Amino acid sequence: MRSIVMMGALAICLAGNAYADAIRSVESPVPTAGSIDEKNPAYVKVRAAFLNRVTKIYFAIGCKALPGGEFGAIPLINYEGKTLIQESMSKNLMDPKLHVMISNAGFAGLNQASKDGQCAYWHHHEEELASLRQEAETAWNDDGSAQ
């Protein structure tokens, strides 16, 4: 009896998902996946700038130069990603590997910070660090979920 109920619940879920997918396909065009790099150089440029920024933010986190650590940087990364999201939405793109790229950029920044002498960068670029801290504070204060 239990297996019959489970099968019925599974069938209802699958039917509901199929219905939701059909509704979504009517509401908006299906995003394209695939060779984003070849077809959308403007998006690739915005994505590269965003990933470089994520690397820089995590480099600051790894050097303990950014207050709040990763938790404090999340609103800043979200804020920095708005341009990328707007670009992808304007072109109706889906970048399936973006989350992996963001993770790799974060690890690259932390890896850079772990190398001897690299954190001295922030002592030589105090204006950039002050700007990064100000941007993080502004993003934190503007983030609705942080309040």
N, CA, C and O atoms as a GROMACS GRO file, in nm:
protein
  588
    1MET      N    1   0.083  -0.119   0.000
    1MET     CA    2   0.000   0.000   0.000
    1MET      C    3   0.087   0.125   0.000
    1MET      O    4   0.059   0.221  -0.071
    2ARG      N    5   0.194   0.121   0.082
    2ARG     CA    6   0.281   0.239   0.091
    2ARG      C    7   0.345   0.269  -0.044
    2ARG      O    8   0.357   0.386  -0.082
    3SER      N    9   0.387   0.164  -0.118
    3SER     CA   10   0.451   0.186  -0.248
    3SER      C   11   0.353   0.246  -0.348
    3SER      O   12   0.393   0.325  -0.434
    4ILE      N   13   0.226   0.211  -0.338
    4ILE     CA   14   0.125   0.267  -0.428
    4ILE      C   15   0.108   0.416  -0.399
    4ILE      O   16   0.098   0.497  -0.491
    5VAL      N   17   0.105   0.452  -0.272
    5VAL     CA   18   0.093   0.593  -0.234
    5VAL      C   19   0.215   0.671  -0.281
    5VAL      O   20   0.204   0.783  -0.331
    6MET      N   21   0.334   0.612  -0.264
    6MET     CA   22   0.457   0.678  -0.307
    6MET      C   23   0.457   0.697  -0.458
    6MET      O   24   0.496   0.803  -0.508
    7MET      N   25   0.414   0.595  -0.534
    7MET     CA   26   0.408   0.606  -0.680
    7MET      C   27   0.308   0.713  -0.721
    7MET      O   28   0.333   0.788  -0.816
    8GLY      N   29   0.197   0.721  -0.652
    8GLY     CA   30   0.097   0.824  -0.682
    8GLY      C   31   0.152   0.963  -0.655
    8GLY      O   32   0.131   1.055  -0.735
    9ALA      N   33   0.222   0.979  -0.545
    9ALA     CA   34   0.281   1.109  -0.513
    9ALA      C   35   0.387   1.147  -0.616
    9ALA      O   36   0.396   1.263  -0.656
   10LEU      N   37   0.465   1.049  -0.659
   10LEU     CA   38   0.567   1.074  -0.761
   10LEU      C   39   0.502   1.115  -0.893
   10LEU      O   40   0.550   1.207  -0.959
   11ALA      N   41   0.394   1.047  -0.930
   11ALA     CA   42   0.324   1.080  -1.054
   11ALA      C   43   0.268   1.222  -1.048
   11ALA      O   44   0.274   1.296  -1.147
   12ILE      N   45   0.213   1.261  -0.933
   12ILE     CA   46   0.158   1.396  -0.918
   12ILE      C   47   0.270   1.499  -0.929
   12ILE      O   48   0.252   1.603  -0.993
   13CYS      N   49   0.384   1.472  -0.866
   13CYS     CA   50   0.497   1.565  -0.874
   13CYS      C   51   0.546   1.580  -1.016
   13CYS      O   52   0.572   1.691  -1.063
   14LEU      N   53   0.560   1.467  -1.088
   14LEU     CA   54   0.608   1.473  -1.226
   14LEU      C   55   0.509   1.548  -1.315
   14LEU      O   56   0.549   1.627  -1.400
   15ALA      N   57   0.381   1.523  -1.294
   15ALA     CA   58   0.280   1.594  -1.373
   15ALA      C   59   0.283   1.743  -1.341
   15ALA      O   60   0.272   1.827  -1.431
   16GLY      N   61   0.298   1.777  -1.214
   16GLY     CA   62   0.307   1.918  -1.175
   16GLY      C   63   0.428   1.985  -1.235
   16GLY      O   64   0.420   2.099  -1.280
   17ASN      N   65   0.542   1.915  -1.235
   17ASN     CA   66   0.662   1.972  -1.295
   17ASN      C   67   0.647   1.991  -1.446
   17ASN      O   68   0.690   2.092  -1.501
   18ALA      N   69   0.585   1.895  -1.511
   18ALA     CA   70   0.563   1.907  -1.655
   18ALA      C   71   0.471   2.025  -1.685
   18ALA      O   72   0.493   2.098  -1.781
   19TYR      N   73   0.368   2.043  -1.602
   19TYR     CA   74   0.277   2.155  -1.620
   19TYR      C   75   0.350   2.287  -1.597
   19TYR      O   76   0.332   2.382  -1.674
   20ALA      N   77   0.430   2.294  -1.493
   20ALA     CA   78   0.505   2.416  -1.463
   20ALA      C   79   0.603   2.448  -1.575
   20ALA      O   80   0.621   2.564  -1.612
   21ASP      N   81   0.668   2.343  -1.630
   21ASP     CA   82   0.759   2.365  -1.742
   21ASP      C   83   0.685   2.417  -1.864
   21ASP      O   84   0.734   2.505  -1.935
   22ALA      N   85   0.566   2.362  -1.888
   22ALA     CA   86   0.486   2.408  -2.002
   22ALA      C   87   0.446   2.554  -1.984
   22ALA      O   88   0.449   2.632  -2.079
   23ILE      N   89   0.407   2.591  -1.863
   23ILE     CA   90   0.368   2.730  -1.835
   23ILE      C   91   0.488   2.822  -1.856
   23ILE      O   92   0.475   2.927  -1.918
   24ARG      N   93   0.603   2.782  -1.804
   24ARG     CA   94   0.724   2.865  -1.818
   24ARG      C   95   0.763   2.882  -1.963
   24ARG      O   96   0.809   2.990  -2.003
   25SER      N   97   0.746   2.777  -2.044
   25SER     CA   98   0.785   2.787  -2.185
   25SER      C   99   0.693   2.882  -2.261
   25SER      O  100   0.736   2.943  -2.359
   26VAL      N  101   0.570   2.895  -2.218
   26VAL     CA  102   0.478   2.989  -2.280
   26VAL      C  103   0.511   3.132  -2.235
   26VAL      O  104   0.501   3.225  -2.315
   27GLU      N  105   0.549   3.149  -2.109
   27GLU     CA  106   0.574   3.281  -2.054
   27GLU      C  107   0.701   3.345  -2.108
   27GLU      O  108   0.702   3.466  -2.134
   28SER      N  109   0.806   3.269  -2.125
   28SER     CA  110   0.932   3.326  -2.169
   28SER      C  111   1.005   3.228  -2.259
   28SER      O  112   0.988   3.107  -2.248
   29PRO      N  113   1.088   3.282  -2.349
   29PRO     CA  114   1.164   3.193  -2.434
   29PRO      C  115   1.265   3.112  -2.355
   29PRO      O  116   1.311   3.155  -2.249
   30VAL      N  117   1.299   2.998  -2.405
   30VAL     CA  118   1.393   2.909  -2.338
   30VAL      C  119   1.534   2.967  -2.354
   30VAL      O  120   1.576   2.999  -2.465
   31PRO      N  121   1.607   2.980  -2.243
   31PRO     CA  122   1.744   3.030  -2.254
   31PRO      C  123   1.831   2.935  -2.334
   31PRO      O  124   1.810   2.814  -2.333
   32THR      N  125   1.928   2.990  -2.402
   32THR     CA  126   2.018   2.907  -2.480
   32THR      C  127   2.136   2.866  -2.394
   32THR      O  128   2.182   2.941  -2.309
   33ALA      N  129   2.183   2.747  -2.418
   33ALA     CA  130   2.303   2.697  -2.350
   33ALA      C  131   2.400   2.654  -2.458
   33ALA      O  132   2.361   2.632  -2.573
   34GLY      N  133   2.522   2.642  -2.423
   34GLY     CA  134   2.617   2.594  -2.522
   34GLY      C  135   2.732   2.690  -2.540
   34GLY      O  136   2.792   2.735  -2.442
   35SER      N  137   2.762   2.721  -2.664
   35SER     CA  138   2.881   2.798  -2.697
   35SER      C  139   2.861   2.947  -2.670
   35SER      O  140   2.858   3.029  -2.762
   36ILE      N  141   2.848   2.980  -2.543
   36ILE     CA  142   2.830   3.118  -2.502
   36ILE      C  143   2.952   3.201  -2.541
   36ILE      O  144   2.938   3.315  -2.585
   37ASP      N  145   3.070   3.144  -2.526
   37ASP     CA  146   3.192   3.217  -2.554
   37ASP      C  147   3.201   3.264  -2.699
   37ASP      O  148   3.247   3.375  -2.726
   38GLU      N  149   3.156   3.182  -2.791
   38GLU     CA  150   3.165   3.215  -2.932
   38GLU      C  151   3.058   3.314  -2.976
   38GLU      O  152   3.084   3.404  -3.056
   39LYS      N  153   2.939   3.300  -2.924
   39LYS     CA  154   2.825   3.378  -2.972
   39LYS      C  155   2.804   3.510  -2.899
   39LYS      O  156   2.734   3.597  -2.950
   40ASN      N  157   2.861   3.525  -2.781
   40ASN     CA  158   2.831   3.642  -2.699
   40ASN      C  159   2.956   3.702  -2.636
   40ASN      O  160   2.976   3.690  -2.515
   41PRO      N  161   3.039   3.766  -2.716
   41PRO     CA  162   3.163   3.823  -2.661
   41PRO      C  163   3.138   3.931  -2.556
   41PRO      O  164   3.219   3.948  -2.465
   42ALA      N  165   3.027   4.004  -2.567
   42ALA     CA  166   2.997   4.108  -2.466
   42ALA      C  167   2.971   4.043  -2.331
   42ALA      O  168   3.019   4.092  -2.228
   43TYR      N  169   2.896   3.934  -2.330
   43TYR     CA  170   2.870   3.862  -2.205
   43TYR      C  171   2.999   3.806  -2.148
   43TYR      O  172   3.022   3.813  -2.027
   44VAL      N  173   3.082   3.750  -2.233
   44VAL     CA  174   3.209   3.690  -2.188
   44VAL      C  175   3.297   3.797  -2.125
   44VAL      O  176   3.366   3.771  -2.026
   45LYS      N  177   3.296   3.917  -2.180
   45LYS     CA  178   3.375   4.027  -2.125
   45LYS      C  179   3.325   4.066  -1.986
   45LYS      O  180   3.405   4.086  -1.894
   46VAL      N  181   3.193   4.077  -1.971
   46VAL     CA  182   3.135   4.110  -1.840
   46VAL      C  183   3.162   3.998  -1.740
   46VAL      O  184   3.192   4.024  -1.624
   47ARG      N  185   3.151   3.872  -1.786
   47ARG     CA  186   3.177   3.758  -1.698
   47ARG      C  187   3.322   3.755  -1.652
   47ARG      O  188   3.349   3.728  -1.535
   48ALA      N  189   3.415   3.783  -1.742
   48ALA     CA  190   3.556   3.785  -1.706
   48ALA      C  191   3.586   3.893  -1.602
   48ALA      O  192   3.661   3.871  -1.508
   49ALA      N  193   3.526   4.010  -1.621
   49ALA     CA  194   3.545   4.119  -1.524
   49ALA      C  195   3.489   4.080  -1.388
   49ALA      O  196   3.551   4.107  -1.285
   50PHE      N  197   3.372   4.016  -1.386
   50PHE     CA  198   3.312   3.971  -1.261
   50PHE      C  199   3.399   3.866  -1.192
   50PHE      O  200   3.421   3.874  -1.072
   51LEU      N  201   3.448   3.769  -1.268
   51LEU     CA  202   3.531   3.663  -1.209
   51LEU      C  203   3.662   3.720  -1.156
   51LEU      O  204   3.712   3.674  -1.053
   52ASN      N  205   3.719   3.818  -1.225
   52ASN     CA  206   3.840   3.884  -1.174
   52ASN      C  207   3.810   3.955  -1.043
   52ASN      O  208   3.892   3.955  -0.951
   53ARG      N  209   3.693   4.016  -1.036
   53ARG     CA  210   3.653   4.086  -0.913
   53ARG      C  211   3.634   3.987  -0.798
   53ARG      O  212   3.674   4.014  -0.685
   54VAL      N  213   3.573   3.872  -0.826
   54VAL     CA  214   3.555   3.769  -0.723
   54VAL      C  215   3.691   3.721  -0.673
   54VAL      O  216   3.710   3.701  -0.553
   55THR      N  217   3.785   3.702  -0.765
   55THR     CA  218   3.920   3.661  -0.725
   55THR      C  219   3.982   3.766  -0.634
   55THR      O  220   4.043   3.731  -0.532
   56LYS      N  221   3.968   3.892  -0.668
   56LYS     CA  222   4.025   4.001  -0.587
   56LYS      C  223   3.959   4.005  -0.448
   56LYS      O  224   4.027   4.026  -0.347
   57ILE      N  225   3.828   3.986  -0.444
   57ILE     CA  226   3.756   3.988  -0.316
   57ILE      C  227   3.804   3.873  -0.227
   57ILE      O  228   3.830   3.892  -0.108
   58TYR      N  229   3.816   3.754  -0.283
   58TYR     CA  230   3.861   3.640  -0.204
   58TYR      C  231   4.008   3.650  -0.168
   58TYR      O  232   4.051   3.597  -0.066
   59PHE      N  233   4.087   3.718  -0.250
   59PHE     CA  234   4.226   3.746  -0.215
   59PHE      C  235   4.229   3.834  -0.090
   59PHE      O  236   4.308   3.810   0.001
   60ALA      N  237   4.143   3.935  -0.086
   60ALA     CA  238   4.134   4.022   0.032
   60ALA      C  239   4.084   3.944   0.153
   60ALA      O  240   4.132   3.965   0.264
   61ILE      N  241   3.990   3.856   0.133
   61ILE     CA  242   3.938   3.773   0.243
   61ILE      C  243   4.050   3.684   0.297
   61ILE      O  244   4.068   3.673   0.418
   62GLY      N  245   4.124   3.621   0.208
   62GLY     CA  246   4.233   3.532   0.248
   62GLY      C  247   4.343   3.604   0.324
   62GLY      O  248   4.411   3.546   0.409
   63CYS      N  249   4.360   3.732   0.293
   63CYS     CA  250   4.461   3.813   0.363
   63CYS      C  251   4.403   3.879   0.488
   63CYS      O  252   4.473   3.953   0.558
   64LYS      N  253   4.277   3.852   0.516
   64LYS     CA  254   4.208   3.910   0.630
   64LYS      C  255   4.208   4.063   0.623
   64LYS      O  256   4.211   4.132   0.724
   65ALA      N  257   4.203   4.113   0.500
   65ALA     CA  258   4.201   4.257   0.477
   65ALA      C  259   4.059   4.310   0.465
   65ALA      O  260   4.036   4.431   0.472
   66LEU      N  261   3.964   4.221   0.446
   66LEU     CA  262   3.824   4.260   0.430
   66LEU      C  263   3.747   4.216   0.554
   66LEU      O  264   3.735   4.096   0.580
   67PRO      N  265   3.695   4.312   0.631
   67PRO     CA  266   3.622   4.277   0.754
   67PRO      C  267   3.502   4.188   0.724
   67PRO      O  268   3.435   4.204   0.621
   68GLY      N  269   3.475   4.096   0.813
   68GLY     CA  270   3.359   4.009   0.799
   68GLY      C  271   3.388   3.882   0.722
   68GLY      O  272   3.302   3.793   0.715
   69GLY      N  273   3.506   3.872   0.664
   69GLY     CA  274   3.540   3.752   0.590
   69GLY      C  275   3.443   3.724   0.478
   69GLY      O  276   3.387   3.816   0.418
   70GLU      N  277   3.423   3.597   0.450
   70GLU     CA  278   3.336   3.558   0.340
   70GLU      C  279   3.192   3.603   0.365
   70GLU      O  280   3.123   3.644   0.271
   71PHE      N  281   3.147   3.595   0.489
   71PHE     CA  282   3.010   3.636   0.521
   71PHE      C  283   2.989   3.783   0.486
   71PHE      O  284   2.884   3.820   0.434
   72GLY      N  285   3.088   3.866   0.514
   72GLY     CA  286   3.077   4.008   0.483
   72GLY      C  287   3.089   4.037   0.335
   72GLY      O  288   3.043   4.142   0.290
   73ALA      N  289   3.150   3.948   0.259
   73ALA     CA  290   3.172   3.971   0.116
   73ALA      C  291   3.055   3.925   0.030
   73ALA      O  292   3.046   3.964  -0.086
   74ILE      N  293   2.968   3.844   0.084
   74ILE     CA  294   2.857   3.790   0.004
   74ILE      C  295   2.771   3.901  -0.058
   74ILE      O  296   2.742   3.894  -0.178
   75PRO      N  297   2.730   4.003   0.017
   75PRO     CA  298   2.653   4.110  -0.047
   75PRO      C  299   2.732   4.182  -0.156
   75PRO      O  300   2.674   4.224  -0.256
   76LEU      N  301   2.862   4.198  -0.137
   76LEU     CA  302   2.945   4.263  -0.237
   76LEU      C  303   2.952   4.179  -0.364
   76LEU      O  304   2.940   4.232  -0.475
   77ILE      N  305   2.970   4.050  -0.349
   77ILE     CA  306   2.974   3.962  -0.466
   77ILE      C  307   2.839   3.962  -0.537
   77ILE      O  308   2.833   3.964  -0.660
   78ASN      N  309   2.731   3.960  -0.461
   78ASN     CA  310   2.598   3.967  -0.521
   78ASN      C  311   2.580   4.098  -0.597
   78ASN      O  312   2.526   4.100  -0.708
   79TYR      N  313   2.625   4.208  -0.537
   79TYR     CA  314   2.615   4.338  -0.601
   79TYR      C  315   2.697   4.341  -0.730
   79TYR      O  316   2.651   4.389  -0.833
   80GLU      N  317   2.818   4.289  -0.722
   80GLU     CA  318   2.906   4.286  -0.839
   80GLU      C  319   2.846   4.199  -0.950
   80GLU      O  320   2.869   4.225  -1.068
   81GLY      N  321   2.772   4.097  -0.913
   81GLY     CA  322   2.713   4.005  -1.010
   81GLY      C  323   2.590   4.058  -1.081
   81GLY      O  324   2.545   3.997  -1.178
   82LYS      N  325   2.534   4.168  -1.034
   82LYS     CA  326   2.413   4.222  -1.098
   82LYS      C  327   2.435   4.256  -1.244
   82LYS      O  328   2.348   4.230  -1.327
   83THR      N  329   2.549   4.312  -1.277
   83THR     CA  330   2.578   4.347  -1.416
   83THR      C  331   2.581   4.221  -1.502
   83THR      O  332   2.530   4.220  -1.614
   84LEU      N  333   2.642   4.116  -1.450
   84LEU     CA  334   2.649   3.989  -1.523
   84LEU      C  335   2.510   3.931  -1.542
   84LEU      O  336   2.477   3.883  -1.650
   85ILE      N  337   2.428   3.936  -1.439
   85ILE     CA  338   2.292   3.883  -1.450
   85ILE      C  339   2.212   3.963  -1.552
   85ILE      O  340   2.139   3.905  -1.633
   86GLN      N  341   2.224   4.096  -1.547
   86GLN     CA  342   2.152   4.180  -1.644
   86GLN      C  343   2.196   4.150  -1.786
   86GLN      O  344   2.113   4.144  -1.877
   87GLU      N  345   2.325   4.130  -1.805
   87GLU     CA  346   2.376   4.098  -1.939
   87GLU      C  347   2.323   3.964  -1.987
   87GLU      O  348   2.282   3.951  -2.103
   88SER      N  349   2.322   3.864  -1.900
   88SER     CA  350   2.273   3.732  -1.941
   88SER      C  351   2.123   3.735  -1.968
   88SER      O  352   2.075   3.669  -2.060
   89MET      N  353   2.049   3.810  -1.888
   89MET     CA  354   1.905   3.818  -1.909
   89MET      C  355   1.871   3.896  -2.036
   89MET      O  356   1.777   3.861  -2.107
   90SER      N  357   1.947   4.000  -2.066
   90SER     CA  358   1.920   4.078  -2.186
   90SER      C  359   1.943   3.995  -2.312
   90SER      O  360   1.881   4.020  -2.415
   91LYS      N  361   2.033   3.898  -2.303
   91LYS     CA  362   2.061   3.812  -2.417
   91LYS      C  363   1.993   3.676  -2.405
   91LYS      O  364   2.010   3.590  -2.491
   92ASN      N  365   1.916   3.658  -2.297
   92ASN     CA  366   1.844   3.533  -2.273
   92ASN      C  367   1.940   3.413  -2.272
   92ASN      O  368   1.918   3.313  -2.339
   93LEU      N  369   2.047   3.428  -2.193
   93LEU     CA  370   2.150   3.325  -2.184
   93LEU      C  371   2.139   3.246  -2.055
   93LEU      O  372   2.091   3.296  -1.953
   94MET      N  373   2.185   3.123  -2.062
   94MET     CA  374   2.201   3.041  -1.943
   94MET      C  375   2.345   2.990  -1.948
   94MET      O  376   2.384   2.921  -2.042
   95ASP      N  377   2.422   3.025  -1.846
   95ASP     CA  378   2.562   2.986  -1.840
   95ASP      C  379   2.575   2.872  -1.739
   95ASP      O  380   2.594   2.898  -1.620
   96PRO      N  381   2.566   2.747  -1.784
   96PRO     CA  382   2.560   2.634  -1.690
   96PRO      C  383   2.686   2.614  -1.606
   96PRO      O  384   2.681   2.548  -1.502
   97LYS      N  385   2.798   2.667  -1.650
   97LYS     CA  386   2.923   2.646  -1.576
   97LYS      C  387   2.961   2.766  -1.490
   97LYS      O  388   3.069   2.767  -1.431
   98LEU      N  389   2.876   2.865  -1.483
   98LEU     CA  390   2.910   2.987  -1.411
   98LEU      C  391   2.939   2.961  -1.264
   98LEU      O  392   3.035   3.016  -1.209
   99HIS      N  393   2.859   2.878  -1.198
   99HIS     CA  394   2.881   2.852  -1.056
   99HIS      C  395   3.018   2.788  -1.031
   99HIS      O  396   3.082   2.815  -0.929
  100VAL      N  397   3.062   2.704  -1.123
  100VAL     CA  398   3.195   2.643  -1.111
  100VAL      C  399   3.303   2.749  -1.131
  100VAL      O  400   3.404   2.750  -1.060
  101MET      N  401   3.281   2.838  -1.227
  101MET     CA  402   3.377   2.944  -1.252
  101MET      C  403   3.390   3.038  -1.132
  101MET      O  404   3.500   3.082  -1.098
  102ILE      N  405   3.278   3.068  -1.068
  102ILE     CA  406   3.280   3.154  -0.949
  102ILE      C  407   3.356   3.085  -0.836
  102ILE      O  408   3.437   3.148  -0.768
  103SER      N  409   3.330   2.958  -0.816
  103SER     CA  410   3.402   2.882  -0.712
  103SER      C  411   3.552   2.881  -0.741
  103SER      O  412   3.633   2.901  -0.650
  104ASN      N  413   3.588   2.857  -0.865
  104ASN     CA  414   3.729   2.854  -0.902
  104ASN      C  415   3.794   2.990  -0.882
  104ASN      O  416   3.909   2.998  -0.838
  105ALA      N  417   3.722   3.098  -0.912
  105ALA     CA  418   3.776   3.232  -0.891
  105ALA      C  419   3.798   3.258  -0.742
  105ALA      O  420   3.899   3.317  -0.704
  106GLY      N  421   3.706   3.214  -0.659
  106GLY     CA  422   3.721   3.228  -0.514
  106GLY      C  423   3.841   3.151  -0.462
  106GLY      O  424   3.920   3.202  -0.382
  107PHE      N  425   3.855   3.026  -0.509
  107PHE     CA  426   3.970   2.945  -0.468
  107PHE      C  427   4.101   3.005  -0.516
  107PHE      O  428   4.202   2.999  -0.446
  108ALA      N  429   4.100   3.064  -0.636
  108ALA     CA  430   4.221   3.127  -0.688
  108ALA      C  431   4.263   3.244  -0.599
  108ALA      O  432   4.382   3.262  -0.572
  109GLY      N  433   4.165   3.323  -0.555
  109GLY     CA  434   4.196   3.434  -0.465
  109GLY      C  435   4.250   3.388  -0.332
  109GLY      O  436   4.348   3.443  -0.281
  110LEU      N  437   4.188   3.286  -0.276
  110LEU     CA  438   4.236   3.231  -0.149
  110LEU      C  439   4.374   3.169  -0.164
  110LEU      O  440   4.458   3.180  -0.075
  111ASN      N  441   4.397   3.102  -0.277
  111ASN     CA  442   4.527   3.042  -0.303
  111ASN      C  443   4.635   3.150  -0.314
  111ASN      O  444   4.745   3.133  -0.261
  112GLN      N  445   4.603   3.258  -0.382
  112GLN     CA  446   4.698   3.368  -0.394
  112GLN      C  447   4.733   3.423  -0.256
  112GLN      O  448   4.849   3.454  -0.229
  113ALA      N  449   4.633   3.436  -0.170
  113ALA     CA  450   4.655   3.490  -0.035
  113ALA      C  451   4.739   3.397   0.050
  113ALA      O  452   4.807   3.442   0.143
  114SER      N  453   4.736   3.268   0.021
  114SER     CA  454   4.809   3.172   0.103
  114SER      C  455   4.959   3.168   0.071
  114SER      O  456   5.037   3.109   0.146
  115LYS      N  457   4.999   3.230  -0.038
  115LYS     CA  458   5.140   3.230  -0.076
  115LYS      C  459   5.216   3.336   0.004
  115LYS      O  460   5.164   3.444   0.030
  116ASP      N  461   5.338   3.304   0.040
  116ASP     CA  462   5.422   3.394   0.120
  116ASP      C  463   5.439   3.530   0.052
  116ASP      O  464   5.472   3.539  -0.066
  117GLY      N  465   5.416   3.634   0.130
  117GLY     CA  466   5.440   3.769   0.085
  117GLY      C  467   5.333   3.832  -0.002
  117GLY      O  468   5.339   3.951  -0.030
  118GLN      N  469   5.235   3.754  -0.047
  118GLN     CA  470   5.133   3.807  -0.136
  118GLN      C  471   5.041   3.908  -0.069
  118GLN      O  472   4.993   4.002  -0.134
  119CYS      N  473   5.016   3.890   0.058
  119CYS     CA  474   4.924   3.980   0.129
  119CYS      C  475   4.983   4.120   0.147
  119CYS      O  476   4.911   4.213   0.182
  120ALA      N  477   5.112   4.134   0.123
  120ALA     CA  478   5.174   4.267   0.128
  120ALA      C  479   5.117   4.357   0.019
  120ALA      O  480   5.130   4.479   0.025
  121TYR      N  481   5.053   4.297  -0.081
  121TYR     CA  482   4.988   4.373  -0.188
  121TYR      C  483   4.896   4.480  -0.129
  121TYR      O  484   4.894   4.593  -0.177
  122TRP      N  485   4.821   4.443  -0.027
  122TRP     CA  486   4.724   4.535   0.031
  122TRP      C  487   4.791   4.650   0.105
  122TRP      O  488   4.732   4.757   0.119
  123HIS      N  489   4.914   4.630   0.153
  123HIS     CA  490   4.987   4.739   0.218
  123HIS      C  491   5.036   4.841   0.116
  123HIS      O  492   5.053   4.959   0.147
  124HIS      N  493   5.058   4.795  -0.007
  124HIS     CA  494   5.106   4.882  -0.113
  124HIS      C  495   4.992   4.944  -0.193
  124HIS      O  496   5.014   5.036  -0.272
  125HIS      N  497   4.872   4.894  -0.174
  125HIS     CA  498   4.754   4.943  -0.247
  125HIS      C  499   4.643   4.978  -0.149
  125HIS      O  500   4.532   4.925  -0.156
  126GLU      N  501   4.675   5.066  -0.058
  126GLU     CA  502   4.580   5.102   0.049
  126GLU      C  503   4.454   5.169  -0.004
  126GLU      O  504   4.347   5.150   0.053
  127GLU      N  505   4.465   5.247  -0.112
  127GLU     CA  506   4.347   5.312  -0.168
  127GLU      C  507   4.250   5.210  -0.225
  127GLU      O  508   4.129   5.221  -0.207
  128GLU      N  509   4.305   5.109  -0.292
  128GLU     CA  510   4.221   5.003  -0.347
  128GLU      C  511   4.152   4.926  -0.235
  128GLU      O  512   4.034   4.890  -0.246
  129LEU      N  513   4.224   4.900  -0.127
  129LEU     CA  514   4.167   4.829  -0.013
  129LEU      C  515   4.058   4.913   0.053
  129LEU      O  516   3.952   4.861   0.089
  130ALA      N  517   4.083   5.042   0.068
  130ALA     CA  518   3.981   5.130   0.127
  130ALA      C  519   3.856   5.133   0.040
  130ALA      O  520   3.744   5.132   0.091
  131SER      N  521   3.876   5.138  -0.090
  131SER     CA  522   3.762   5.136  -0.183
  131SER      C  523   3.685   5.005  -0.173
  131SER      O  524   3.562   5.005  -0.172
  132LEU      N  525   3.757   4.895  -0.166
  132LEU     CA  526   3.693   4.763  -0.155
  132LEU      C  527   3.614   4.752  -0.025
  132LEU      O  528   3.502   4.700  -0.024
  133ARG      N  529   3.671   4.801   0.083
  133ARG     CA  530   3.600   4.799   0.211
  133ARG      C  531   3.475   4.885   0.206
  133ARG      O  532   3.370   4.846   0.258
  134GLN      N  533   3.486   5.002   0.145
  134GLN     CA  534   3.370   5.092   0.134
  134GLN      C  535   3.260   5.028   0.049
  134GLN      O  536   3.142   5.035   0.083
  135GLU      N  537   3.299   4.966  -0.061
  135GLU     CA  538   3.202   4.899  -0.147
  135GLU      C  539   3.135   4.783  -0.074
  135GLU      O  540   3.014   4.762  -0.087
  136ALA      N  541   3.212   4.709   0.005
  136ALA     CA  542   3.155   4.598   0.082
  136ALA      C  543   3.057   4.651   0.185
  136ALA      O  544   2.950   4.592   0.205
  137GLU      N  545   3.091   4.760   0.250
  137GLU     CA  546   3.001   4.819   0.350
  137GLU      C  547   2.873   4.870   0.284
  137GLU      O  548   2.764   4.849   0.336
  138THR      N  549   2.888   4.937   0.171
  138THR     CA  550   2.771   4.987   0.098
  138THR      C  551   2.682   4.872   0.053
  138THR      O  552   2.560   4.878   0.068
  139ALA      N  553   2.743   4.768  -0.003
  139ALA     CA  554   2.665   4.652  -0.048
  139ALA      C  555   2.595   4.585   0.069
  139ALA      O  556   2.481   4.542   0.057
  140TRP      N  557   2.662   4.577   0.183
  140TRP     CA  558   2.603   4.517   0.302
  140TRP      C  559   2.482   4.598   0.348
  140TRP      O  560   2.378   4.541   0.381
  141ASN      N  561   2.495   4.730   0.350
  141ASN     CA  562   2.386   4.817   0.395
  141ASN      C  563   2.271   4.819   0.296
  141ASN      O  564   2.156   4.836   0.336
  142ASP      N  565   2.299   4.802   0.167
  142ASP     CA  566   2.194   4.804   0.065
  142ASP      C  567   2.127   4.669   0.048
  142ASP      O  568   2.019   4.661  -0.010
  143ASP      N  569   2.190   4.564   0.098
  143ASP     CA  570   2.136   4.429   0.081
  143ASP      C  571   2.018   4.410   0.174
  143ASP      O  572   2.031   4.419   0.296
  144GLY      N  573   1.901   4.385   0.116
  144GLY     CA  574   1.779   4.368   0.196
  144GLY      C  575   1.784   4.249   0.289
  144GLY      O  576   1.724   4.252   0.396
  145SER      N  577   1.856   4.143   0.250
  145SER     CA  578   1.860   4.023   0.333
  145SER      C  579   1.953   4.043   0.453
  145SER      O  580   1.945   3.967   0.550
  146ALA      N  581   2.040   4.142   0.448
  146ALA     CA  582   2.134   4.164   0.558
  146ALA      C  583   2.072   4.244   0.671
  146ALA      O  584   2.128   4.254   0.780
  147GLN      N  585   1.957   4.301   0.645
  147GLN     CA  586   1.896   4.387   0.746
  147GLN      C  587   1.789   4.316   0.823
  147GLN      O  588   1.728   4.375   0.913
   0.00000   0.00000   0.00000
